[in-house]
Each structure stands twice: as C-alpha cells, then as structure tokens.
Amino acid sequence: MFTFGAGAKKHTSDGAHDDEDEEGAPLPGAEGIAEDIVKWASRRQGAALDSKREEELRGLHRTAVRQVELLRPSLQAAAVVTELQQSGLLSYKVASRGEAAMAKSILTTLLLSRLGEGGTSFPHWEEAGFQAYLQETVAPLTPFRCRTFTPPSVRRVLLLLHGSLVAGDDLASEAEVLQRLLPETAIVLPEAPLIVDEEHGLRSWWPPSESPGPPVAPEACVRRLVATVYWVRRHVGSVPLVIGGFSQGSQLAVSSLGALRRAGLEVRGLLVLSGLAAAFEVPAGTRCLAIHGGRDAKIPADLARRAASEMQEAQEGSDFRYEEVERLGHEISDDELERIAGFCNEAAPVDAVAGAGSAERKKQDAQQAKLLRYIKRMSVGLQMFDKDWFMVNICDLKMVGLGPESPALGGDALRYHLHDAGPEARGLVVVFHGLVSNLRREMDPLCLAYLKTLKLSVCLVDYRQRTSCLNTDAQMCLDELERLSGSSSKPVILHGIGLGATLAIHMSMACQVAPAEVGQRLRLLVLDAAMGAIHMNVGCTTKDPIGNDSKLAYVRLPICALGGEDKLCGLTVGDTQWNQVTAITEELKVSRKISRLTLIPDTALKDEGGERSLHPQLVEAVCQALEEPPRAPEAQGAREEDFVRDVLDVSEDLAHEMPEDDAGPWVPQQGFSPKDQLAAICAKVLDAAATSLAGLLAEAMALSEPGRSEQLVRLMLPAFGRQLQSHGGFKPGVEGLRQFDAAILATSEFFPDLQELHRKVNAAYDLELLRRADKDALASLAKAVGAGECKAEEAEAGGFKVLIKHMTKGGEMALPVPESATILVVRKAIMAKLKETNINKIKLVMPAAKGTKMIPDGEPLNGRTELLMVGRPLQ
C-alpha cells in the first residue's frame, strides 16, 4: 500500500547530507545549526550564552522545526519541490537527495534567515510570513492525504472523494467491498483538508458558501486534487483513471474536470453519487454515471432529475447516464456498489488479472463482497448492544487479556497468542474463549492439552468483547488464517467456548464462500458450552443480539458439541444452552447437512493423575477430522447454496426494504435498562390517566366511531408527548406513539411485570387503535393537535426564543425554549421540531482554535440567543 500524508515515505533515497547552497557547497556557517542551535551560536560567539538567549534560540528552533514538519509531507509533490527551488528555499542539488535531506536544508535556511546570517534574509521566511506562504502557496500544490487499497498488479485506478461532515475514512468499508468486485483496481480515498468538527473528526472539502447558485469547488481544492492525481500516477503509472465522489465530493470531482484535462490527465470515467445538483459539461472521451436516491432529503431527487434532463438535452452526443434508485436516501447502498463496479468495467475496461476473469472467480468475488456487506450491516445493527449495561451480562469486561507483546490483527483490533507445535505440527486449533477473568491463566491448560496430546499448534484469540465486533473479528481471523497458522495448507480446527462460539460459528459459515483453498482447510467445529439463543434480563428490544441458534443451521462442517464448564453457558451451570445446541445439531445430522456429529455431555478437559488432559471423545473427533481428506471444490460449491440464498441474499434484500408506514425503532438512553425506561413512561401516563385525564378518557371511550378514536388520540398526544420528548429517543407526534407501542410489545415478551403495565396502558388509552386507524388520518389529526401544542409551548417559554443557525448546510430557525434551558433541552427541542430521532444528528457547536467543538449538554444558555448547529439539515 502506498500512502500520502504525515509520516509517509517518499520512494527515493532518504539519507541526510550536509546543508548545501545552489552549487552543492555547504552554506556559510551553517554546520550544526539544525541539530543544536545553542551550541552553534556559542561557537559563533566564541563564548557561552546567557540563559535568556539560550531560551530564545531554543524557542526559535522549536518553531522552525514545527513549521518544517508541517511542510515535510508536501515534499513528496514535485510541484512543491519546484516551487521551493524557485523561491530560493531549497537548492536543486539537495532536492535530488531525498525527503530528510530537503527537510534539514529547509530548516537550516529558515534558522539562518531568522538570525540574519549567511545572506539568506528573505522577508517571507519569518515566522508569520512563512506560515502564510505554506497556506497560500504550498498547500494548493500538495496532494490530499490519501488512504489506498492497492492490489499486487494495478491495472486501473478508482479515486473516490467522500462527502461533507464525515470522517476522513468514511468510504473505507465501501472500498473494501469494491476491492473484491474490482480486484485489479487500486482504490484511492483522499481525505478532505477542512476539519469542521474537531471533537468528532468531521471533515469537509470546503466551508458552505453563502452565494446562490450551484456549488463550485474552490480553486485551491481543485489544484490539490490535480496534485493528488499526479501523485497517484507517479506511483502506479498511466493506468486508466475513474474519478468519483459522494455528495460534496462528487461536486469537487465535477469542478476539477477542466483542470485535469488541461494538465493532460485523462479521466475515463466520472461517478456522481448523490451529488447531482446542477447541470455540467461532460468532456469528450469521458463516460459519466450519476446515481441518485429517490428519497434523498439533502439533494432532492427532482433537482437531480432536472439537472440530468438539461444535460441530456444540451449534450446529446455526450456519454452521460442518470440512474435513480427509488428507495435510496442520501447514502451509498450495496446495490450501488455493484453499479459502480460495472461502470468502471465499462468506462475503463482492463485485462483481468490471472484467474480473475473466470466465471467461478467472478462468482466468488461477488459472494465475498456480499459477505463483507452482511458483516457491515450486522455490525451497525448490533452497536446498540455494545454498551456495558448489556455486555456485562455475557462477558467479563475486566478480563486480563493479551498485552502489546502479542501480535495483532487489524492494527490493534485483536491480539493472539500462538502455542507453536513446531514444523511437525499436524495443524492448527483456533480457540475463542468464553467467560473468563484471566485469558492466559484460564485458557492455557486447554491450549497446552491440544499441543501435548495431538501435536497441534494452538492460536488463542483475544477478540473484542463487543457484539458489533464479533463477526468482524471472526472474519479477520479467517482472512488471516495463513498468518495465524504459519501455513497455507495444514488443517484447522475451530474451538469456540461460550460467547466465543459466535466467532467459531461465523468462521464455519463464512468459509463456505471463501476461496476453495481456505474452505478446505477447516475440518471441525468444536462447540464447547456454546451460547445458542440467550435472552438476558436487561430489557433489550431485540430478542437475541447473538443469534447463534439461527446461524448454526447454516454450518456445514462436522461438529463436536461439549457440555463444557463455561461460567455462563456450561452444562455445569445449567442445561438450557446445551439442549438448544444439541437439538439444532442433531437436526443438521438427520437432514445430512453435516457429515458427522459428536455429542459429549462433559467438559473438554478431564483430570487424570493430577493433570488435565483432553476428553477421549474429543481427541477421537479431532483425529478423525484431521485424517479425513479435504473436500473437493465441487462439494464446497454445493455446501454454500443455503448460506448464500438464505443469509447473504436475504440480507441484501432486507437492506433495501423501507416500509412507508414504519415509524422506525426507538433509541434507548445509555446507562440503564430499556425495560426500566419503558416502565417509567408507563407509570407516568397511567398516573395521568388516573388523575387529570380520568374523566376525559371515560367520556372518549363512550363515544362512537370515528369520534372515539379522534378524541382518544387528542388525549394521548399530550399525555405521552411530554414523556416521550423528555426521554429523547422517540419521534414526535403519532409516530412516537407507534414507536412506544412497538418497543413495549417487543420488550415485554420477556418481562411479566412490563406486560402487566402495557395491559393497563392499553386499557386506559386503547393503544391498539394506532394499529387499526388510517395512518393518513392519524397524521392529519396529530398535525392539528401539534399546532396547538406549539402555541402552548411558546407561551410557556415566556416568549423567549433561541435562533438556531446551521453552520454548514445553511438555514436557520427560531425555537421557543425556557430561558433557563440547558443545551441538552435545546437539542431535544430541535429534535422534536425536525421530527428527528437520532440525537447524534443534532450537534450544537462553538468556534474553537482549529475549527469547532461541541457545547457540553449540561451547560445552560446563559442568555445566548443564537447557536450554531452541525449535523442534519434544518428542513
């Protein structure tokens, strides 16, 4: 992988040389100034310096070093080096000797200039002038910092620019999928230079413009994109180039077309993803595909359609295509990634790498891409269960794991320890732990028993104990299997204990769509006190975020199930999990979906003569798996059908489903049980039903339809509305009522006390009418009631309003709030006004040294009447 940015290395000599002038001779009196300015000055003066002068010189040196470090990444750009040479800051001879030599020479020149020595006094080399020089002259010539995904043989480049108000690596997961779909393509992800939210690391390509008209990228951004393409070309050669972007990133790509053409940089294809806001000219020889969502709220689809129509009429001969995805919002979908890959092959066709063009390889790449998207969706969907209030029920959050001395995968995502059986090892066992407090102390006996009894190497994995990371970490182990085992062919046994069985099961499923040489290595799945379906008493709105009982149905490896001694799921503490796992695995065996099943209602280790050794039946099952010949590739193809059809394909289909009448899920508050949160709301609305609303509810219940439903909704909205708005996790109006009803239905299934509360609330208010009544009529009624509430709220606020101005998307709104309100109260009021359920999309910020920072939620308004907001638009 090649990179550009802080700390990146130039592909040339990196040795340091003496500071030199234009002719290559040392600058007069320069020796040693860059290394120790105080020593250099003492030598020049012929005497020691006083402490005040020493501190002045050290401060001067620190400032110059800091500025050179800011400049140093730009030294990789040829245009920057040329500018520095022409300005006199860098000699032509030093420029050929590498980045370190150039940095030292520039530092020397700056120090001499600021001391008035050596005839190098240039006004703009002074501290303030040099800072301006970097920003105004050097920065526009510097490539953007980039993250790249580079195959061994690069035959095409896809450069993708992210949108605004996102992290710099926002498109990284999309790039990983595209890597599978376009194996011969280097994917380059530049990072926007402007940080608009320092606390959250959110970036934009340029600040919002107040001028009317279509968005146009600033000239400085365009020049930097051209420099980035030059830099990419220098590393990969003149291979076909496709440029694309999402939202603001696509507008930068469009704005740069002319500059790229003038620079002699041919663009074969242009992708405009959710960014078509105005018509533009497509250059001859460039194919263009614009994809837009029919439900895009940021750039409405009718605006994109109008622009596309203008382009098609005015540029009849151009190669422009507009595609609209009906259910797509302002986002990149799984289907869109397939379209992007297809467009790249049309616009910039290349010879496929060896083996990549075969039908089997293409099928495998497509399935791998589906698998990555499945993992990504699972990860996003399970993030709400990553909180300590849930995880503490299924793992030890204070577990002593592996330290930095152990090797890691995925950066520092997970660590592993290898008990190596040496070159004569028969294979590898990958062990995923269960509920333990000290990983090595509690798991080493099992690892060493495998090594001693069966001469197997054992890889003990210290995975991340977060539900959203389990599948990701398991896939990482599967992808890095050769690195974990030190072999590309020896057989592999998967041993999952308790929660760790989740990772072993994922690897067993995912290997079905892995390359044949990987899938054939996995021989046996050992389920040791495996967690099947588990419902913890924490009030979750989903039945089971682990779901191993469902996943097991798609395992096709031979299985050995042990009762085990895991502190949570072991047969030694109860038979619930054992009964679930054995029932599912026996069905797999009866239906011939697995070739062999061994059931051992005992622990993996047995005490014999003071030593702990492997259970004899486990030894037999492992030996049988090791001795069996690997499956033929055609057998693996047959195995994968159910998993692809029922899991991956269904996951793809569900990703596009957005029911029109779905109010969406509620957002539980962090820190305590969702069950308790729902119970508290029930208690408050029941109190209102028994006191202030008792007579009105009785009268409403006695009415005939449609008056009965209308009056009940009029009473429900204020009774529930304040409680739901105060909670902050529900939409306003009828949608919030429906969210509450759905949440309590899902959660109360496991809690009789909550079921009873729900029954009482339903009896008092008849919540079932929310499911019976026409939704359009309910919405109209809610709107009328809401208008009355708004006037009441404004009166309650005593006429005080705060003006909310959107910092990046423009627009403002006046919001009535109590003068004593905190920032959190204001954020929740904005949510209610915009009908927004995700509080993370409403951020109130204030200017900071390097951009902005969020205002703490607990801070009061203190008389402020205007606040800046970032996040979703104010529409």
Sequence and secondary structure as in RCSB ss.txt:
>XXXX:A:sequence
MFTFGAGAKKHTSDGAHDDEDEEGAPLPGAEGIAEDIVKWASRRQGAALDSKREEELRGLHRTAVRQVELLRPSL
QAAAVVTELQQSGLLSYKVASRGEAAMAKSILTTLLLSRLGEGGTSFPHWEEAGFQAYLQETVAPLTPFRCRTFT
PPSVRRVLLLLHGSLVAGDDLASEAEVLQRLLPETAIVLPEAPLIVDEEHGLRSWWPPSESPGPPVAPEACVRRL
VATVYWVRRHVGSVPLVIGGFSQGSQLAVSSLGALRRAGLEVRGLLVLSGLAAAFEVPAGTRCLAIHGGRDAKIP
ADLARRAASEMQEAQEGSDFRYEEVERLGHEISDDELERIAGFCNEAAPVDAVAGAGSAERKKQDAQQAKLLRYI
KRMSVGLQMFDKDWFMVNICDLKMVGLGPESPALGGDALRYHLHDAGPEARGLVVVFHGLVSNLRREMDPLCLAY
LKTLKLSVCLVDYRQRTSCLNTDAQMCLDELERLSGSSSKPVILHGIGLGATLAIHMSMACQVAPAEVGQRLRLL
VLDAAMGAIHMNVGCTTKDPIGNDSKLAYVRLPICALGGEDKLCGLTVGDTQWNQVTAITEELKVSRKISRLTLI
PDTALKDEGGERSLHPQLVEAVCQALEEPPRAPEAQGAREEDFVRDVLDVSEDLAHEMPEDDAGPWVPQQGFSPK
DQLAAICAKVLDAAATSLAGLLAEAMALSEPGRSEQLVRLMLPAFGRQLQSHGGFKPGVEGLRQFDAAILATSEF
FPDLQELHRKVNAAYDLELLRRADKDALASLAKAVGAGECKAEEAEAGGFKVLIKHMTKGGEMALPVPESATILV
VRKAIMAKLKETNINKIKLVMPAAKGTKMIPDGEPLNGRTELLMVGRPLQ
>XXXX:A:secstr
   BSTT   SS       B TTSSB TT TTTTT HHHHHHHHHTS   HHHHHHHHHHHHHHHHHHHHHGGGG
GSHHHHHHHHHHTSS TTGGGG HHHHHHHHHHHHHHHHHT TT   GGGSHHHHHHHIIIIIGGGS   EEEE 
 SS  EEEEEE  SSB TTTTHHHHHHHHHH TTEEEEEE  SEEEETTTTEEESS    SSSS    HHHHHHH
HHHHHHHHHHH S  EEEEEETHHHHHHHHTHHHHHHTT    EEEEES   S     TT EEEEEEETT SSS 
HHHHHHHHHHHHHHTTTS EEEEEETT  SS  HHHHHHHHHHHHHHS     TTTTSHHHHHHHHHHHHHHHHH
HHHHHHTGGG SHHHHTTTS TT B   TTS EETTTTEEEEEE   TT   EEEEE  S SBHHHHHHHHHHHH
HHHH  EEEEEE   SHHHHHHHHHHHHHTHHHHHT SSS EEEEEEGGGHHHHHHHHHHGGGS HHHHTTEEEE
EEES   S   SS  SSS SS HHHHGGG  S EEEE    TTT TTT SHHHHHHHHHHHHHHHTTSSS EEEE
SS SEEEETTEEEE HHHHHHHHHHHHS    HHHHHHHHHHIIIIIIIHHHHHHT   TT        TTS HH
HHHHHHHHHHHHHHHTTTHHHHHHHHHS TTHHHHHHHHHHHHHHHHHHHHHSSS SHHHHHHHHHHHHHHHHTT
 HHHHHHHHHHHHHH TTHHHHS HHHHHHHHHHHHHHHHHHHHHHTTT EEEEEETTT  EEEEE  TT BHHH
HHHHHHHHHT   GGGEEEEEEETTEEEE  TT B TT  EEEEEES   
